[in-house]
Amino acid sequence: METRLKKYDLLCHPFYQAWSEGKLTRDDLPQYAAQYYHHVAAFPTYLSALHSRLEDGALRRMVLQNLYEEEMEGTAHSDLWMRFAEGFGASDAEVRAASVCPELAQLIATFRTFAASASPAEALAAFYAYESQVPRVAHTKAQGLREMYGADSRTTSYFTLHQTADVLHSNVWRDEINKQLTADISSADATLNAAENAAKALWNALDGIEHERTNRIQ
């Protein structure tokens, strides 16, 4: 799985490379924040969809714990993301009303499908493809925002939290995937494909955002 995910290492994407090199403008960041907000806000609904169809047991409670942490523990993660958007001049209303590019819409649809109808192992693999990358990406983003874009601690709070929060989440998903595949190794190929397809959807979403950014530059 790690070999497949490496092909879609988000820190290698041109948009995030531009971020790390300080090449994004004060317009690029709120545009990105408004677009990607919709995936961040939808993530708890992916967890809820999976939770609602799992049998009673440890896995269902682990999914619920992740959902609780997203929505209820401390500040909701979507609200932390909104602080990022507001820190670069986007209002709450503007972010919520923003239309998403086709690639971002496809990302959301992909995760919703995995959560609602794929096997538990496949759904967990999709979550793992996302959350296993978040800590490294969040660290790089937070550093860039502080050092190159003058962001304060409130603006970077989403990324500060996710440098550590998703280490635990991704470890839980990895362990549960191993348990699922130990019980039914015949689902291994489908699970690997799910992880890769989720990672590809994440990469493609950045393609859409980068395309809009370069169009603005031209």
Backbone hydrogen bonds, N-H to C=O, Kabsch-Sander energy under -0.5 kcal/mol:
donor,donor_aa,acceptor,acceptor_aa,energy
5,L,1,M,-2.6
6,K,2,E,-1.9
7,K,3,T,-0.6
7,K,4,R,-0.9
8,Y,5,L,-2.0
9,D,6,K,-1.4
10,L,8,Y,-0.5
12,C,9,D,-2.1
13,H,10,L,-1.6
17,Q,13,H,-2.3
18,A,14,P,-2.3
19,W,15,F,-1.9
20,S,16,Y,-2.4
21,E,17,Q,-1.7
22,G,19,W,-1.5
23,K,18,A,-2.7
24,L,18,A,-0.6
29,L,25,T,-1.6
31,Q,27,D,-1.6
32,Y,28,D,-2.5
33,A,29,L,-2.8
34,A,30,P,-2.4
35,Q,31,Q,-1.8
36,Y,32,Y,-2.9
37,Y,33,A,-1.5
38,H,35,Q,-1.2
39,H,36,Y,-0.9
40,V,36,Y,-2.1
41,A,37,Y,-3.3
42,A,38,H,-1.1
43,F,39,H,-1.5
45,T,42,A,-1.1
46,Y,42,A,-1.4
46,Y,43,F,-0.5
47,L,43,F,-1.8
48,S,44,P,-2.5
49,A,45,T,-2.2
50,L,46,Y,-2.0
51,H,47,L,-2.9
52,S,48,S,-2.3
53,R,50,L,-1.4
54,L,50,L,-0.6
54,L,51,H,-1.1
61,R,57,G,-1.7
62,M,58,A,-2.2
63,V,59,L,-2.4
64,L,60,R,-2.2
65,Q,61,R,-2.3
66,N,62,M,-2.0
67,L,63,V,-2.4
68,Y,64,L,-2.9
69,E,65,Q,-2.3
70,E,66,N,-1.9
71,E,67,L,-2.0
72,M,68,Y,-3.2
73,E,68,Y,-1.8
74,G,72,M,-0.7
77,H,70,E,-2.6
79,D,76,A,-0.6
80,L,76,A,-1.8
81,W,77,H,-2.1
82,M,78,S,-1.8
83,R,79,D,-1.5
84,F,80,L,-1.3
85,A,81,W,-2.0
86,E,82,M,-2.9
87,G,83,R,-2.1
88,F,84,F,-0.6
88,F,85,A,-1.2
89,G,86,E,-1.9
90,A,85,A,-2.2
95,V,91,S,-2.3
96,R,92,D,-2.4
97,A,93,A,-1.8
98,A,94,E,-0.7
98,A,95,V,-0.8
104,L,101,C,-0.5
105,A,101,C,-2.3
106,Q,102,P,-2.2
107,L,103,E,-1.7
108,I,104,L,-2.1
109,A,105,A,-2.2
110,T,106,Q,-2.6
111,F,107,L,-2.2
112,R,108,I,-2.3
113,T,109,A,-2.1
114,F,110,T,-2.2
115,A,111,F,-2.5
116,A,112,R,-2.2
117,S,113,T,-2.3
118,A,113,T,-0.8
118,A,114,F,-1.1
123,A,119,S,-2.6
124,L,120,P,-2.7
125,A,121,A,-2.1
126,A,122,E,-2.0
127,F,123,A,-2.2
128,Y,124,L,-2.8
129,A,125,A,-2.4
130,Y,126,A,-1.3
131,E,127,F,-3.2
132,S,128,Y,-2.3
133,Q,130,Y,-1.1
134,V,130,Y,-1.0
137,V,133,Q,-2.2
138,A,134,V,-3.7
139,H,135,P,-2.2
140,T,136,R,-2.1
141,K,137,V,-2.7
142,A,138,A,-2.8
143,Q,139,H,-2.2
144,G,140,T,-2.3
145,L,141,K,-3.0
146,R,142,A,-2.2
147,E,143,Q,-2.7
148,M,144,G,-2.6
149,Y,144,G,-0.9
149,Y,145,L,-0.7
150,G,146,R,-0.5
151,A,145,L,-2.7
156,T,152,D,-1.6
157,S,154,R,-1.0
158,Y,80,L,-0.5
160,T,156,T,-2.4
161,L,157,S,-2.2
162,H,158,Y,-1.9
163,Q,159,F,-0.6
163,Q,160,T,-0.8
164,T,161,L,-1.5
165,A,161,L,-2.4
167,V,164,T,-1.3
168,L,164,T,-1.1
169,H,165,A,-1.5
170,S,166,D,-2.1
171,N,167,V,-1.8
172,V,168,L,-2.3
173,W,169,H,-2.4
174,R,170,S,-2.4
175,D,171,N,-2.3
176,E,172,V,-2.3
177,I,173,W,-2.6
178,N,174,R,-2.2
179,K,175,D,-1.8
180,Q,176,E,-2.6
181,L,177,I,-2.6
182,T,178,N,-2.0
183,A,179,K,-1.8
184,D,180,Q,-1.5
187,S,184,D,-1.6
188,A,185,I,-1.9
191,T,187,S,-2.2
192,L,188,A,-2.6
193,N,189,D,-2.5
194,A,190,A,-2.0
195,A,191,T,-2.1
196,E,192,L,-2.3
197,N,193,N,-2.8
198,A,194,A,-2.3
199,A,195,A,-2.4
200,K,196,E,-2.5
201,A,197,N,-2.1
202,L,198,A,-2.1
203,W,199,A,-2.2
204,N,200,K,-2.9
205,A,201,A,-1.9
206,L,202,L,-1.4
207,D,203,W,-1.8
208,G,204,N,-2.2
209,I,205,A,-1.9
210,E,206,L,-3.0
211,H,207,D,-2.6
212,E,208,G,-2.0
213,R,209,I,-2.0
214,T,210,E,-2.7
215,N,211,H,-1.9
216,R,212,E,-1.7
217,I,213,R,-1.8
218,Q,214,T,-2.1
